[in-house]
C-alpha cells in the first residue's frame, strides 16, 4: 500500500519514461520510450512551454486505457537541470483545491466549500468559488506557470487575451466588495520569486496590476514533483 500523501498533495498516475523528440502543433509531442518505441503523446498545455520543452530531455507519460483515444499517452513531466517540471495544465486547479481543502494555503483559510467553475451573472466561470462561515465569497482564477528565468517564475509564457479578460472580471468582483484572487501555481521548485512577464504580454500584466489595485489578491506557490506525486511546496514572493 502506498504511503499516505501529505496535505496539499495529489498522486500522479503510473508513468512511463521516455525521451522527448519534439513538441509540435501545441498539443502533440513525439517521444521515444525507453524500449525504443516511438509514440505520439497528447501535450495538455497550450502555452509555449519556453524552457521546458527541449528535445532530448527525459520525459514521463501517463497512459489512458480509453480505447477511443487516438493518442493513449499523455505527457506529464519533463526533467530540467534544476527541477522536474509539470506539463499538465489540468493539475493546477485540482492541486489548488486540494491545498485549500487541506488548509495549507493561509490566504484561503476558513473556506470549507469549494465549487469549480460557478457561473457569474455575466456568464464567465472563475475556476473556483470558495465559501465559508462568516467569510465573503471568494472567486479564484488559477494560472499554470512553467517558465523560470534567472530564478524568477514568469507568467504568461505566451500572450493571453483570456488571462487579461479574467483580470478585468476579478477586478469587477473586487469593486463589488467580493473577494477575488489569482493563484499562480509554478509547476517546478527552482524559482525564488514570481513576476508578471511584461516582455511577453504587457496587456495581461497591465490588467493584472489594475486588478491588484482594485483589491484582487495574488498568491504564487511553487510545487514539488516526484514520479508519483505533486504537492504544494512554498509560497513565492511576488515582485511586480
C-alpha positions as CSV (number, residue, x, y, z in Angstrom):
1,X,0.0,0.0,0.0
2,X,1.5,3.4,-0.9
3,X,2.3,5.9,1.9
4,X,-0.4,8.5,2.6
5,X,0.0,11.7,0.8
6,X,0.9,14.8,2.8
7,X,-1.5,17.8,2.9
8,X,-1.7,19.7,-0.3
9,X,-0.6,16.8,-2.5
10,X,-2.0,14.8,-5.3
11,X,-1.0,11.4,-6.6
12,X,0.1,11.1,-10.2
13,X,-0.9,8.2,-12.4
14,X,1.7,5.5,-13.2
15,X,4.3,7.0,-15.5
16,X,6.2,5.6,-18.5
17,X,9.7,7.1,-19.1
18,X,11.0,8.3,-22.5
19,X,13.0,10.9,-24.3
20,X,11.4,14.0,-26.0
21,X,11.9,14.2,-29.7
22,X,9.9,17.3,-30.4
23,X,6.7,19.1,-29.4
24,X,4.5,20.5,-32.2
25,X,1.0,21.8,-33.1
26,X,0.9,22.8,-29.4
27,X,-0.9,19.6,-28.3
28,X,1.3,16.9,-29.7
29,X,4.8,15.6,-28.7
30,X,6.9,12.8,-30.3
31,X,8.7,10.7,-27.7
32,X,10.9,7.6,-27.8
33,X,10.1,5.2,-25.0
34,X,12.9,3.5,-23.0
35,X,12.5,0.3,-25.1
36,X,13.0,2.3,-28.3
37,X,9.3,2.5,-29.3
38,X,8.3,5.9,-30.9
39,X,5.0,7.3,-29.8
40,X,3.0,10.5,-30.2
41,X,1.7,11.8,-26.9
42,X,-1.0,14.4,-26.2
43,X,0.5,17.5,-24.7
44,X,-2.0,19.0,-22.3
45,X,-0.5,22.5,-22.4
46,X,-1.5,25.4,-24.7
47,X,1.4,27.7,-23.7
48,X,4.7,28.0,-25.5
49,X,6.4,25.9,-22.8
50,X,9.6,28.0,-23.1
51,X,12.4,26.5,-21.2
52,X,10.7,23.2,-20.6
53,X,10.3,21.5,-24.0
54,X,13.9,20.9,-25.1
55,X,14.3,17.9,-27.4
56,X,16.5,15.1,-25.9
57,X,15.3,15.7,-22.3
58,X,13.8,12.9,-20.2
59,X,10.0,12.9,-20.0
60,X,7.3,10.8,-18.4
61,X,4.0,9.9,-19.9
62,X,0.8,8.6,-18.4
63,X,-1.3,6.1,-20.4
64,X,-5.1,6.1,-20.9
65,X,-7.0,2.8,-21.1
66,X,-9.7,4.5,-23.1
67,X,-9.8,2.6,-26.4
68,X,-11.3,5.6,-28.2
69,X,-8.3,7.9,-27.7
70,X,-6.2,8.5,-30.8
71,X,-3.1,9.1,-28.7
72,X,-3.2,6.9,-25.5
73,X,-0.2,8.6,-23.9
74,X,-0.3,12.0,-22.2
75,X,2.9,14.0,-21.5
76,X,3.0,14.7,-17.7
77,X,6.6,15.6,-16.7
78,X,9.9,16.8,-18.1
79,X,13.3,16.7,-16.3
80,X,15.1,20.1,-16.4
81,X,18.5,20.7,-14.9
82,X,17.2,22.0,-11.5
83,X,13.8,20.5,-11.2
84,X,11.1,18.2,-12.6
85,X,8.5,20.3,-14.3
86,X,4.8,19.5,-14.6
87,X,3.4,19.8,-18.1
88,X,-0.3,19.0,-17.5
89,X,-2.4,22.2,-17.1
90,X,-5.3,20.2,-15.7
91,X,-3.4,19.7,-12.4
92,X,-3.2,23.3,-11.1
93,X,-6.9,23.6,-10.4
94,X,-7.1,20.3,-8.6
95,X,-3.9,21.0,-6.6
96,X,-5.1,24.5,-5.6
97,X,-8.5,23.0,-4.5
98,X,-6.7,20.3,-2.5
99,X,-4.4,22.8,-0.8
100,X,-7.4,25.0,0.2
101,X,-9.3,21.9,1.4
102,X,-6.3,20.7,3.4
103,X,-5.7,24.2,4.9
104,X,-2.1,24.7,3.7
105,X,-2.7,28.0,1.9
106,X,-3.1,30.7,4.6
107,X,-4.7,33.2,2.2
108,X,-7.7,30.9,1.9
109,X,-8.1,29.8,5.4
110,X,-11.6,29.1,6.6
111,X,-13.1,28.2,3.3
112,X,-14.7,24.8,3.6
113,X,-16.8,24.8,0.4
114,X,-15.1,24.7,-2.9
115,X,-17.1,24.9,-6.1
116,X,-15.5,24.6,-9.6
117,X,-16.5,27.0,-12.3
118,X,-19.5,28.5,-10.8
119,X,-21.2,30.8,-13.4
120,X,-21.3,34.5,-12.7
121,X,-24.3,36.7,-13.9
122,X,-22.3,37.8,-16.9
123,X,-21.7,34.2,-18.0
124,X,-18.0,33.8,-17.0
125,X,-16.8,30.9,-14.9
126,X,-14.0,31.6,-12.5
127,X,-12.0,28.4,-11.7
128,X,-13.0,28.2,-8.1
129,X,-15.7,29.7,-5.9
130,X,-14.8,29.5,-2.2
131,X,-17.4,29.8,0.6
132,X,-17.0,29.6,4.4
133,X,-18.9,30.7,7.5
134,X,-18.6,34.3,8.2
135,X,-16.4,34.9,5.1
136,X,-17.2,36.7,1.9
137,X,-17.4,34.6,-1.2
138,X,-14.0,34.3,-2.9
139,X,-13.6,33.8,-6.6
140,X,-10.2,32.3,-7.7
141,X,-8.6,32.1,-11.1
142,X,-5.8,29.5,-11.1
143,X,-2.9,30.0,-13.6
144,X,-0.3,27.5,-14.5
145,X,3.3,28.7,-14.7
146,X,6.3,26.7,-16.1
147,X,8.6,29.5,-17.2
148,X,11.5,30.3,-14.9
149,X,14.4,32.6,-15.9
150,X,17.2,33.7,-13.6
151,X,15.4,32.2,-10.6
152,X,12.2,34.1,-11.3
153,X,8.9,32.4,-12.3
154,X,7.1,34.3,-15.1
155,X,3.6,34.3,-16.3
156,X,2.4,34.1,-19.0
157,X,4.8,32.4,-21.4
158,X,2.7,33.5,-24.4
159,X,0.2,36.3,-24.9
160,X,-3.2,35.6,-23.3
161,X,-6.2,37.7,-24.1
162,X,-8.2,35.2,-21.9
163,X,-6.0,36.0,-19.0
164,X,-6.5,39.7,-19.3
165,X,-10.2,39.1,-19.5
166,X,-10.0,37.2,-16.3
167,X,-8.1,40.0,-14.6
168,X,-10.8,42.5,-15.6
169,X,-13.6,40.2,-14.3
170,X,-11.9,39.7,-11.0
171,X,-11.3,43.4,-10.7
172,X,-15.1,44.0,-11.2
173,X,-15.9,41.5,-8.5
174,X,-13.5,43.2,-6.1
175,X,-15.1,46.5,-6.7
176,X,-18.4,45.0,-5.8
177,X,-17.0,44.1,-2.4
178,X,-16.4,40.4,-3.1
179,X,-13.1,38.6,-2.6
180,X,-11.2,37.7,-5.7
181,X,-7.8,36.2,-6.2
182,X,-5.3,35.0,-8.7
183,X,-3.4,31.8,-7.7
184,X,-0.3,31.2,-9.7
185,X,0.9,27.7,-9.5
186,X,4.5,27.2,-10.6
187,X,4.8,23.5,-11.5
188,X,8.5,23.3,-10.5
189,X,10.6,24.1,-7.5
190,X,13.6,26.1,-8.9
191,X,12.2,29.6,-8.6
192,X,12.8,32.1,-5.8
193,X,10.1,34.6,-6.8
194,X,7.3,35.3,-9.2
195,X,6.7,38.2,-11.6
196,X,4.3,39.0,-14.4
197,X,6.1,38.6,-17.8
198,X,5.9,42.2,-19.1
199,X,8.1,41.4,-22.1
200,X,5.8,38.6,-23.3
201,X,2.4,40.1,-22.7
202,X,2.3,43.7,-21.5
203,X,-1.5,43.8,-21.9
204,X,-2.1,41.0,-19.4
205,X,0.5,42.4,-17.0
206,X,-1.2,45.8,-17.1
207,X,-4.6,44.2,-16.5
208,X,-3.2,42.2,-13.6
209,X,-1.7,45.3,-11.9
210,X,-5.0,47.1,-12.3
211,X,-6.8,44.2,-10.8
212,X,-4.5,44.2,-7.8
213,X,-5.0,47.9,-7.4
214,X,-8.8,47.2,-7.3
215,X,-8.3,44.8,-4.4
216,X,-7.8,41.5,-6.1
217,X,-5.4,39.2,-4.1
218,X,-2.5,37.4,-5.8
219,X,-0.7,34.4,-4.5
220,X,2.1,32.4,-6.1
221,X,3.2,28.9,-4.9
222,X,5.7,26.5,-6.3
223,X,5.3,22.8,-6.4
224,X,7.5,19.8,-5.6
225,X,7.2,17.0,-8.1
226,X,8.2,13.3,-7.9
227,X,7.5,10.5,-10.3
228,X,4.5,9.6,-8.1
229,X,3.1,12.9,-6.8
230,X,2.9,16.7,-6.9
231,X,2.4,18.8,-3.8
232,X,2.3,22.5,-2.9
233,X,5.8,23.4,-1.7
234,X,6.0,27.0,-0.6
235,X,4.7,30.5,-1.3
236,X,6.9,32.7,-3.5
237,X,7.3,36.4,-3.1
238,X,5.6,38.4,-5.9
239,X,7.7,41.1,-7.5
240,X,5.7,43.5,-9.6
